[in-house]
Structures are given as C-alpha cells and as structure tokens.
Amino acid sequence: MEVRHCHQHGEEEDVHLNSDDVHPSIGQTHDRSSEDIVRSNWQSNELNAYGNDSETTLSESSVKKDTNKKSFSFEDFQAALDSYKAVIDISNVAFILEPFRCTLCQQPTSLPLTTKFSQRMCDSCRITLDADTPLRYLHDIVGEIYVFWLRLRREELCDRIEQVDLPGLPTHLGFIEGSPGNKTTLPTIADVRIHDEAGSALVSHALSAEQRGLLEEVLLTVNQCHISLLVLVQLLKKLVRADADSPILQVREYCYQPKHELCYSHCVHTFTLKDGRHFAISFTDRQLGWYPLVVPWAEYLDRCVKTESVPNMYDLGHVHMETASELSDPDSIPEDERGANGVLQRERALRVADEVVGRWKEWAKKER
Ligand SMILES: [Zn+2]
C-alpha cells in the first residue's frame, strides 16, 4: 500500500484532522500532490538554510535567500525530486551523525551495546535499568524485535533509493516505488552534505559504519509505521503470551498527528506492563529523526503528539483487520491506490504478516 503516513510532508494549512482523518485505515490517509511534498521540502530547506535564529535581521536573511535562489530555483528543485514517491531530507534526520548515544538519556556514550539486542546505553542508565526487571525485559524484547523488523524490511525492500545532491542543498534521498516482491537493496551512502551548526554553509560528512547503519535504519523505516503495525501482530501476540512470567500486559496500536514539521499522521505500538506502566514503542520513529524506541507514555504524549490532534487507540490487529477487509472489498481502497501496486502491496504485507512468526523463528535460530 502507498502508506502516506510519515511521508516527509510539510505542514499544511489545509490539513484538518477529525477522528476519521487519523483513523489508521490505509485508505484514509491525507494525500497531497507531489508538488505539495516537493514545495514543503524546498521550504523546509529554506528554513534550514537560513536558520531560525530570531536575531537574524530580515535584510541578512533576504541576502542569503537571493544568493541561494540564484544558484537553484524552486522549479529546478521540484523537477529534480518530482519523480520520487517519497523524499527524505538529511537535515531532518541529522541525528544519524551522532550514533553513539544512550537510547534512554540520549547523552553521548562510547559504550558498546549492553546486550546483543539492546540499544546502546550509558553506564548510569544501564545500572538503573538493571535494577528494574520489568523495564529491562521490555527494553530487551523491544530491542530484539527491532533488529528482526529491520531484517524483515531489508528482505522486503522493493523500492529503489537514490542519493540526490542538488546545488546548494543538503543531501536528499529519493524513493522510487518498486513492485512488491521484487527485492532491492539499500544504496551504499559514503557521504552526505548537510548544513553546519550555524545553518549557513553546507559541509560534506564522510559517514562512518555506525552513521551509515543509523541512516539505513532511517531509510528502512520510511513510510513503514502502518506496515509495522500490520506485519508484527502475530509475533507480538506470541511474544507477549509465550511467557506467563512476562511483565507485559497488553500491546495496542495508536495513531496520531505528530509534533513534526514534515509528518502529519503517524502510528506506533503502545505497551502496558502488568505493573501499570505504559510506554510508546515505535519501530519506525527514526524516519522522523526521533531516536528512542521505548518512551514512557506521558513523555511521548508531551514530546511527540500534537495536543490538538484526535488520538486513536486500537486493539492489536486493527490495521491488519482493516487491510484484509479492504482487499475483500477493493472499492473501499481509495481510488488513487487501486492500481496494481495498491492491491499488490496490501497482499504482500498480509502475506508477510502470515509468515512473520515463521520468519522470526528462522531469524532467531541464526541470530539469537
Ligand atoms: Zn543514558
């Protein structure tokens, strides 16, 4: 499916959310013309290029603006990116340049992964976490599912991704829609161009293996929030149910309007522990430049969810059920998604959902 959630769209004045709009049906996404997307990216670049420094005077910023526009017009920008179904501006995921950070406190740490599948943690967070058995369990299982999910994404990748370095602009990555089942691989990205800290000059960064790894996580999670809900259902049911001693009580699906300049609809899992604690778990937040995988619910609401949006919480399996019902009644698929790929993508995602426990077992045999 053309999952338009999490597209790197710009904030649109004409987006009016109501409960239907944020319903996580694949058919009820906010579509926008590719011109809108491209214009938003361009505007976002202008913002990045000129900075948001309130001390910058108007005359200064217009001088910079004129210089920039002489080198590359919006029309050129539009023409260069128009053919892509999704475009990521590296400026929006600049966190990839600092891969050695604790996933909990986000402070720099040079420590290696604390367990095979845990995310990187600083000493102080690790000690706190080790004293909290339910939370330690949650982090470990989420870390493991995340690594498996990325593997699944690599195996299912069918889009072609191109690095686009346009004059005077930071690196963009454009997604060319592929056919489900026709496997592609990620491009090897050796360096990226990004604005310096002052936002005034473009500098080129050669990417380390760690930085490239984090960039690949971003690329593998673009437009995948719905798919992650759809394909992981049986695995999450199995893992939560498998162990009576598991501290996890419930997993649900949550769809919302994010506090994000370029994304207006997003979804995540929520995990509730038997001790009552509640967390947002997002296997696809890194596409938005958001680094943590496990965030206490109140903190996630505060940091990521627009207060004016109408949130929707669903039982695990909701997106899967809706997608299956769309396929049994193709008229319910939005008109612009009824082409061969709209149906193929849904069929493929449901097949992966059916296979997910088997694929997990295969993966776990080798990796666990
Ligand atoms: Zn920490």
Residues whose N, C-alpha, C, O or C-beta is under 5 A from the ligand:
A	BS01	ZN	C102 L104 C105 Q106 C122 C125
